[in-house]
Amino acid sequence: MLSERTKRVKPSATLQLNATAQAMRRQGIDVVSFSVGEPDFDTPEHIKEAAIRALKEGKTKYTPVGGIPELKEAIAEKLLRDNGLQYSPEEIIVSCGAKHSLYNIFQAILNPGDEVLILSPYWVSYPAQVLLNDGVPVFVETSEENSFQPTRQSIEEAITPRTKAIVLNSPSNPT
């Protein structure tokens, strides 16, 4: 019933670790879990109040697919102010998070067999996202000695005529 590309994807190591941590907690074991990026604190009060206010004001409809215009303008201003990067709101797409954005990018650019270079260590979702879009993940090793920065040689050796993208990431997370 499932597609062949779906069968190529392995279960998420993050979700497996989280399930193990939850099972241990049910057994009364005190666990500090570093698996799922779930905050260990309650939602701040001002965020709860903003959500309630939005509900009361009827802000419950679909928003523009690429993001709310005012939010895109605020992001463009932030990028210029804090990072010296100039983008117009039309060049900005708001998504549900880094994983969603990367999946959308791969969906838009990959053809079957296209390669995506992924710097190692990497977030566990990257290879699965590439595979789900009929791409081929190609891993480029980095090392602590180089502060996990790839060398020019390692990138050049990994590039082939099928290379379509390079995921530049922090070893700790997509963010």
C-alpha positions in Angstrom: 0.0 0.0 0.0 2.8 2.4 0.8 5.0 3.9 -1.9 8.5 2.5 -2.6 10.1 5.8 -1.6 8.3 5.7 1.8 9.6 2.2 2.4 13.2 3.5 1.9 12.9 5.8 5.0 13.9 4.4 8.4 12.0 5.2 11.5 13.0 8.4 13.2 15.8 7.9 15.8 14.5 11.0 17.6 11.0 9.5 18.0 12.5 6.1 19.0 14.6 7.8 21.8 11.6 9.8 22.9 9.4 6.6 23.2 12.1 4.9 25.2 12.4 7.9 27.6 8.6 8.0 28.0 8.6 4.2 28.8 11.3 4.7 31.4 9.4 7.6 33.0 6.3 5.3 33.3 8.5 2.9 35.2 9.4 5.7 37.6 12.8 6.3 36.3 14.0 9.9 36.4 14.9 10.7 32.8 16.4 13.8 31.2 15.6 13.4 27.6 17.6 15.1 24.9 15.5 13.5 22.1 12.6 15.7 21.0 12.9 19.5 21.0 10.0 19.9 23.4 10.4 22.7 26.0 10.5 21.6 29.6 8.5 24.8 30.7 5.0 25.9 30.3 4.0 28.3 27.5 4.8 31.9 28.6 1.7 33.8 29.7 2.0 36.6 27.1 1.9 33.9 24.3 -1.2 32.3 25.9 -2.9 35.7 26.1 -2.0 36.5 22.4 -3.5 33.2 21.3 -6.7 33.8 23.3 -6.9 37.4 21.9 -6.4 36.0 18.3 -9.3 33.6 18.9 -11.6 36.3 20.2 -10.8 38.5 17.3 -11.7 35.8 14.8 -8.2 35.2 13.6 -9.0 31.5 12.9 -9.1 31.5 9.1 -6.4 30.3 6.6 -3.6 32.7 6.2 -1.7 33.4 3.0 0.3 30.3 2.0 3.6 32.1 2.0 3.0 33.9 5.3 1.1 36.8 6.8 2.4 40.0 5.0 3.1 41.9 8.2 5.1 39.0 9.5 7.1 38.8 6.3 7.8 42.5 6.6 8.9 42.1 10.2 11.3 39.3 9.2 12.8 41.4 6.4 13.4 44.2 8.9 15.0 41.9 11.4 17.3 40.3 8.8 18.4 43.8 7.7 18.8 45.2 11.2 20.5 42.1 12.9 22.2 40.4 10.0 22.8 43.1 7.4 20.8 41.0 4.9 18.4 42.8 2.5 15.4 40.8 1.4 12.0 42.0 0.3 8.9 40.4 1.9 8.2 38.8 -1.5 11.5 36.8 -1.1 10.5 35.4 2.3 8.3 32.3 2.9 7.0 31.6 6.3 6.6 27.9 7.2 5.9 25.6 10.2 9.6 25.3 10.9 13.0 24.3 9.5 11.9 20.8 8.7 8.9 22.0 6.8 10.9 24.5 4.8 13.6 22.0 3.9 11.0 19.4 2.8 9.3 22.0 0.6 12.6 23.0 -0.9 13.5 19.4 -1.7 10.0 18.9 -3.2 10.5 21.9 -5.4 14.0 21.2 -6.7 14.7 17.4 -6.7 14.2 15.1 -9.6 14.7 11.3 -9.1 18.4 10.6 -8.5 19.4 14.1 -7.8 22.0 14.3 -5.0 21.9 16.4 -1.9 25.2 16.9 0.1 24.6 16.7 3.8 27.3 17.7 6.3 27.9 15.2 9.0 26.9 15.3 11.9 23.4 16.3 10.8 19.9 16.4 12.0 18.2 13.0 11.7 15.5 14.2 9.4 17.6 15.4 6.5 18.3 12.1 4.8 14.7 11.0 5.1 13.5 14.3 3.6 15.8 13.8 0.6 14.7 10.1 0.2 11.0 11.1 0.3 11.6 13.4 -2.6 13.4 10.7 -4.7 16.8 12.2 -4.0 20.0 10.6 -2.9 21.6 11.9 0.3 25.4 12.2 0.1 27.2 12.6 3.4 30.2 14.9 3.8 32.2 14.2 6.9 33.4 17.0 9.2 35.4 16.8 12.4 35.7 18.5 15.8 39.2 19.5 14.9 37.8 21.8 12.2 34.9 23.0 14.4 32.6 20.8 12.2 33.3 23.0 9.2 33.6 21.2 5.9 36.8 21.6 4.0 36.8 22.9 0.4 38.3 19.6 -0.7 35.6 17.5 1.1 32.9 19.5 -0.7 34.6 19.4 -4.1 35.2 15.6 -3.8 31.5 15.0 -3.0 30.1 17.1 -5.9 29.0 15.2 -9.0 26.9 16.2 -12.0 23.8 14.9 -10.1 24.4 17.3 -7.1 21.5 19.6 -6.7 21.9 21.1 -3.2 24.1 21.3 -0.1 22.5 21.4 3.3 24.6 23.8 5.5 23.7 23.0 9.0 24.7 23.2 12.6 25.6 19.8 14.1 23.1 20.4 16.9 19.9 21.1 15.1 18.3 22.7 12.0 18.0 25.9 13.9 
